[in-house]
Amino acid sequence: MVDLRSDTLTRPTEAMRRAMASADVGDDVYGEDPTVLALEERVADLFGHAAALFTPTGSMANVLAVRSVVAPGQEVLCESSAHIVRAELGAHAVTQGVTTRTWTHPRGHVDLEAVRSLHAPDMGPFFVPTAAVSVENTHNFAGGTVTPVADLQALRSWADEVGCKVHLDGARIWNAHVATGTELAAYGGIADVLAVCLSKGLGAPVGSLLVGSTEAIAEARVWRKRMGGGMRQVGILAAAGLHALDHHVERLAKDHDHARLLAEACGVDPAQVETNIVVVPRDDAASFVAAAAQEGVRVSAVGPRTVRLVTHLDVGPEAVRRAAAVLARL
């Protein structure tokens, strides 16, 4: 079975398992796990920020990140198919009292004119004030698209002018970095706070990080505990993240090549596939997914007319070619 449902399906490599088994650990709630501290320091430095916080999930990292820049009763603006509004079960509203308004872009990109028109400064007691804009890079449901760094920098300049914060959902920022050559610090520089994931393309079994200022991370550490995310000897998991940063970043280019091969097999223009996600329009999405599974290829329906394929560490060249043949025939 070739499983292309998500890059969250990766399993730790043998080398990663060895790194986990030998990790030096302590109690992270007390701030005493040396491997966690090393991971947090390294990731903060990569993105040019002062501090970082290890969290068990990307959704928690995003909730903590948005909470740090948007107070209850305020709003965050984002693209209409962004992960924070489509795939986090309303957590920002349910747990933090944050509301959202959205713009729509076919590639999931920033539409600065739309953002300007949506932005609501403090206009008195009848309107919800805009506190932040959230951008997702790469954009999951738009097909792994990369928002150009120039567009992100333009958003940053505008946000500074109007006193608005910027949150970056960088669950797959590593893919954007490898696909474009843009330095991670350049992405970090456009955001007041960002969330990055280790358990997708990088292949770690668990973990994301919230990245931001010393003050934001100190407050987020309290909220992580309050939300049930305080962890103990979690250096075993942080070691997997450190191993992934050492060995699994540059290889993401292979996943991007594999995605373009699959796109061509499915009749999608490979030039439109920027990273490791392929979105295939199908009026029969559910039956297509079922038919593919019967022939040994797992893909997912992310809408009644949309099929998604995601390449990753556990799907090598031979498996990709086999899947491409099946998908092309279907």
Helices and strands as residue ranges (DSSP letters): E 2-3, G 7-9, H 14-21, G 28-30, H 34-46, E 51-55, H 58-69, E 75-79, H 83-86, H 91-96, E 99-103, H 112-118, E 130-136, H 149-162, E 165-170, H 173-180, H 184-189, E 193-197, E 208-212, H 214-226, H 235-247, H 252-265, G 270-272, E 277-281, H 285-294, E 297-298, E 300-303, E 306-310, H 317-329
